[in-house]
Amino acid sequence: MIVECPPASLSERKATCRAGSNIAFIKYWGVAGSGEDLNIPLNNSISMTLADAHTTTTVAWDGCVCLPEDTVVIDGVQLEGGPAERIVAHLDRLRALAGVPYKARVVSNNNFPMASGIASSASGFAALTVAGAAALGLRLNATRLSAVARQASGSASRSLFGGFVEWERGWGRGESESSSLLDTRSVAHQMYDENHWALRDVIAIVSAGAKRVSSSSGHRLAATSPLNAARTQCVREWLKTVRRAIAERDFSLLGPVLELDALAMHGVMMTSTPSLLYWQPGTLQVLQAVRSWREDEGVPVYFTIDAGPNVHLICEADSASEVERRVGALPAVERVLTSGPGTGPQFLDGHLF
Ligand code: PMV
């Protein structure tokens, strides 16, 4: 039930933010044992923030104490139970930072299917963090906002920045946890802005349905896979390759390693206990097609996959229309969404309510 508050009191503490999702070239998969609640990752990750896959969120804090509870509407649906709890927990972090008891009204819209391997939690929690903090008058820079967003969703820490972004693990192994919400040891930073390299993420949607196991539960399973230690060991070298490939805009260096880490991460997922299998028949159809276009016909395109069945085809801008045409013609592909690199979060004047 939504209790309407007097608009004047809400508008005083209202802000709207749009944040881009991001696609990781080196993935975040698995949280450090001691830092489970803080989302301290097992390894650094590197991503590109997306211009055209984004979440817009309006947050209004109820200073008149009319709302009995937080209300959250995403893509027109009011959340109840578990899905709402994760957002309420994040609102609690913002309340704690500001030292206020206010309940909030949150309305959020994605321009892409939620919870299907297009990182809606990244853009969603980045937008919620920025809008929520601003509406409370908290003056936090992007680094601090990255630390706060990380605690809701690890990948959201990267969406606080535009362009090409690295999230540092930050915490040394065995180092004690911090109870401070603003501890900035594990945060993202921008490597290069959105104009550095015209890469494209051509997203092949093979299933727009919600996934059965959320990535936040999956991170807790990574350590049960016998392949996990091997992947985190290899990632140290792969990070160096990806940093160099981005610095030099060298696509032939970037492509093989981003594909390799996606497969390594899915190997960890599939071999954890319980086993996570996010792929569907359509996923494999796209992977096989990409391999054959590249190996048999020389189309420069590589794939990566997040915690869902959809496939992200990474290519340079001059190959994007050819890749879109080919992938759109595959029977399993329901929809194609293409994005280049985008900016960090932006405030919007037009609120969603
Ligand atoms: O931020 P989370 O908990 O939704 O985790 C995202 C994990 C992957 O998307 C699979 C990989 C990544 O680095 O984005």
Boltz pocket constraint, residues with backbone or C-beta under 6 A from the ligand:
constraints:
  - pocket:
      binder: B
      contacts: [[A, 22], [A, 23], [A, 24], [A, 26], [A, 27], [A, 28], [A, 29], [A, 45], [A, 119], [A, 121], [A, 122], [A, 152], [A, 153], [A, 154], [A, 155], [A, 156], [A, 215], [A, 216], [A, 219], [A, 305], [A, 306], [A, 307]]
      max_distance: 6.0
